[in-house]
Amino acid sequence: MIAITATDAARNFASTLDRAEHGETIIITRGGRPVARLTPAAPANGAAFKRLLDLPVDPDFAQDVADARAALHTQEREWRD
C-alpha cells in the first residue's frame, strides 16, 4: 500500500489507475490526512447476474401487478368524485 497526495494522483491519474489495476492499494492524502482509498476492482464475470436469472419466478407475480394496477385506477376514480 502506498500513499500519494491528491495533487500527484490528479497529475498522474492514468498511472495511478494502472497501479490499482495491477493490484496495488493507494491511499490518497490531502494536507497530510488520508481522504480516499483506491483499490483494485473485484473481477466481474457475470456469475452474479446469472445467479439472479436462475431465481425461481413467482407464478402469481403478473396477477399481483394487475391487481395493484386495478386498485390504483379504482382509487383514482374515487378521488375525482
C-alpha positions as CSV (number, residue, x, y, z in Angstrom):
1,M,0.0,0.0,0.0
2,I,1.3,3.4,-0.9
3,A,0.2,7.0,-0.1
4,I,0.2,9.8,-2.6
5,T,-1.1,13.3,-2.5
6,A,-4.3,14.3,-4.2
7,T,-2.2,16.6,-6.5
8,D,0.0,13.7,-7.5
9,A,-3.0,11.5,-8.1
10,A,-4.6,14.1,-10.3
11,R,-1.4,14.8,-12.3
12,N,-0.7,11.1,-12.8
13,F,-4.2,9.8,-12.9
14,A,-3.6,7.2,-15.7
15,S,-0.6,5.7,-14.0
16,T,-2.4,5.8,-10.6
17,L,-5.2,3.8,-12.1
18,D,-2.7,1.4,-13.8
19,R,-1.2,0.7,-10.4
20,A,-4.6,-0.1,-8.9
21,E,-5.5,-2.2,-11.8
22,H,-2.3,-4.3,-11.2
23,G,-3.4,-5.0,-7.6
24,E,-2.0,-2.0,-5.6
25,T,-4.0,-0.2,-3.0
26,I,-3.3,3.6,-3.0
27,I,-4.2,6.0,-0.2
28,I,-4.8,9.5,-1.4
29,T,-4.0,12.2,1.0
30,R,-4.8,15.9,1.3
31,G,-2.9,18.1,3.7
32,G,-1.2,15.0,5.1
33,R,-4.5,13.3,6.0
34,P,-5.9,10.2,4.2
35,V,-9.0,11.2,2.3
36,A,-9.6,8.3,-0.1
37,R,-8.5,4.7,-0.8
38,L,-8.2,3.5,-4.4
39,T,-8.3,-0.3,-4.5
40,P,-8.4,-2.8,-7.4
41,A,-12.0,-3.6,-8.5
42,A,-13.3,-7.1,-8.0
43,P,-13.3,-9.1,-11.2
44,A,-16.7,-9.5,-12.7
45,N,-17.6,-12.3,-15.0
46,G,-21.4,-12.2,-14.9
47,A,-21.8,-15.0,-12.5
48,A,-23.8,-12.8,-10.0
49,F,-26.1,-11.8,-12.8
50,K,-26.6,-15.4,-13.9
51,R,-27.5,-16.3,-10.4
52,L,-30.2,-13.7,-10.5
53,L,-31.6,-15.1,-13.7
54,D,-31.7,-18.6,-12.1
55,L,-34.0,-17.5,-9.3
56,P,-37.5,-19.1,-9.4
57,V,-40.2,-16.9,-10.8
58,D,-43.3,-16.2,-8.7
59,P,-46.2,-17.6,-10.8
60,D,-48.6,-15.1,-9.2
61,F,-46.5,-12.0,-9.9
62,A,-48.3,-11.0,-13.1
63,Q,-51.7,-11.2,-11.3
64,D,-50.4,-9.3,-8.3
65,V,-49.3,-6.5,-10.7
66,A,-52.7,-6.5,-12.4
67,D,-54.5,-6.3,-9.1
68,A,-52.3,-3.4,-7.9
69,R,-53.0,-1.5,-11.1
70,A,-56.7,-2.1,-10.8
71,A,-56.7,-0.9,-7.2
72,L,-54.8,2.3,-8.3
73,H,-57.3,3.0,-11.0
74,T,-60.3,2.5,-8.7
75,Q,-58.8,4.8,-6.1
76,E,-58.0,7.4,-8.8
77,R,-61.7,7.5,-9.9
78,E,-62.9,7.8,-6.3
79,W,-60.6,10.9,-5.7
80,R,-62.1,12.7,-8.7
81,D,-65.7,12.4,-7.5
